[in-house]
């Protein structure tokens, strides 16, 4: 009988859980919308946001790496079906499925396969460039897809870290967009309006980007700490404020390119641009290194410092944090400053690394993508880097796919949305792949990571 | 239930357990935390599937794949942690899951309301079907859970540690309800580790230890017999302690006033002292200002008036961190809410309020090695049963969670220990352990202030008893005081203007 021990997925079932009265929360009762009322008054009294913590728990512990991987696979498969069955050629072939069934299937396969191979060529490696290089072509071209992936991933890593860090402190940072804009404004302004020597200029501009985002983040944290204003509301509203502030600034002479009437700033000085890492033909720049360093710094902060310990405690149980002498309010302010600063760095990486000018739409969808990147990366620095690289490659590949196959790049957005959908609904993925529900041991693994073991 | 076996990995949570419940009896399931009581009940309720054995209902084998099956078969369960929606009314909570609808899918609220009232009147529940669940006390919420089960026509009712969250008065009410239900033919499985309650209410007792049935003592068995059976060794129900050796005054509280959110005085002008080497027990019915008093001493509530001095240092209105760093240790009332972070490891929880002090940190940097070493030592010293120091504390039993808190708070230099309900919800073995540790802290020269609603605990530990009633001191008595006199003081009768000092300084 000893072989009947635990789940088929090899996840160890934690021995102690079921023996205690606390086994119930691990059981498959549909209890997520139902809060244990016994705990509610105490939590409400101490201002803890129950739903935010429930979501944080779900993000941190709800998905195993296997589920995340399968979510991505599912999204890509469904994306492929969508690509195939929105193509007129395929639809035409399927209208004759009974007379020529083979054609119908092969057409669908061909379209989807060509779309994905174009995406692969745009984001990882294009075989044509390799053969061209052997015949005297440019070697840089071989690495162009990877460079594009890194360039697209850079702001996503930084803004994803911003959201993830706030998550760990129990805060929803929906305001990466506003903080991103704060960063672009300061970094951009330092870039084109101030004249400093080489190296120093770009460093000052990057720090300025951090400061600009941190200022916006600080405001959110301070509002929450002082007045209890919910950060979700404040950050969403601040996004609008910052978007229109950017538009307003670009209307001023100081921020407008001389001789232009449209809202575009002057280009940043050459000294202030992030240096290329692999020659001027590839767009990959020092911003990518800044992003990786930031991920390392966030990991260190979370797992190796007293500030990180406070942050994680406040995120996991604010009233226990208070009883242990920590100040959740102070932590909120500090966390939002750092989170804002990270989103500001993302802004700096765009304005100093790829765009070189402030434009009204410079913030793109980075702030919103950041949330999905943080979710997909399970709010851990390493996970955020991987998730951002995946999204970066989807972006880079999507552009190539549109150029090669005329399939609209929007399909990438659909795939992204599907990934998030599957990640947000682990039971769905488990059902599709007949996975057994994980044991409690996994939360322990995540925590063990916290100890760097 | 016949030969139920449930394994989790290598651990056997239930080892071929037989349990028979007759109609209309209260069957107590007695055992320490982690003995396997809840696992057995979760099997019965369809939350877990047994590896071996079967469940027989009226002689016929029954298989429950989920709680829905169990409910349909007439088995209802009231969990320790209630499953209610706070923002719904009582009636809405009861109808949840079995909503009846009218024309166009409209909810038939009126009928649900009527049914709740009927059940409530029949068993004397005194429930207001229109009250919001978040507004009613825990004891009443529990009745809502019971009504929920009865509404689904449960003939077997499982109550999982129902008294853990109740005040003594509420417990009495619950027992009255249980007797009413029994009289109407409902069978009740009563899970508990409180000996007195089991003796009072049960018709039959089954004791479980380490997943196996170790005995079915008669209801006339004594405390000692039950405890010995439950723990597997002789247990000291009384705490042995030497007379207090009084040292200098450590805690001085003068004219202290704390107000709640509405401006009502929760602690109303209290003055007292605690000396080094003595345990002062604060007795009182729950909600008479004990929690606020403990929290204000720790700087967790604002001081409205009065002063707090610890070892001569004025700590009135000081931040919690300052208080902790002045040598105050704190065992909070709500273990899981205030004492530990369930998701954190044992090691992390052991440094929850000292993580920023040497040797665990210097400057910004945490010293993981020192934290791990400390944790390994504490686990051995305080007999914390966890598989590793990296195990999440949420996966430990309540007793072991409390040991983590006690280990953290007592393994540093303690001048003053403030403990609020330090043994609530713990099994006999763990209570014994915690009490020994508290007495050891006293003998080490610390001043100890204990709030407890359990008079047994007050009598066992206190060198001096302060009774609180409505935020004031109703009286200070020596531990030789009669239980009748304490009861009167706790009820607010006979408030003496000149409190008697138990041990003249």
Interface residues (C-beta under 8 A of the other chain):
Chain A: X1 X4 X5 X6 X12 X13 X14 X15 X16 X17 X18 X19 X20 X21 X22 X23 X24 X25 X27 X28 X29 X31 X33 X34 X35 X36 X37 X38 X39 X40 X41 X42 X43 X57 X60 X61 X303 X304 X305 X306 X307 X308 X309 X312 X313 X316 X317 X319 X320 X321 X322 X323 X324 X325 X326 X327 X440 X443 X444 X447 X448 X450 X451 X452 X453
Chain B: X6 X7 X8 X9 X10 X11 X13 X33 X34 X35 X36 X37 X38 X39 X42 X47 X48 X51 X52 X66 X67 X79 X80 X81 X82 X83 X84 X85 X86 X133 X134 X138 X141 X160 X161 X165 X211 X298 X300 X319 X320 X321 X323 X324 X325 X330 X332 X334 X336 X337 X338 X339 X340 X341 X342 X343 X344 X345 X347 X348 X352 X353 X355 X356 X361 X364 X365 X366 X368 X372 X385 X386 X387 X390 X391 X392 X394 X395 X396 X397 X398
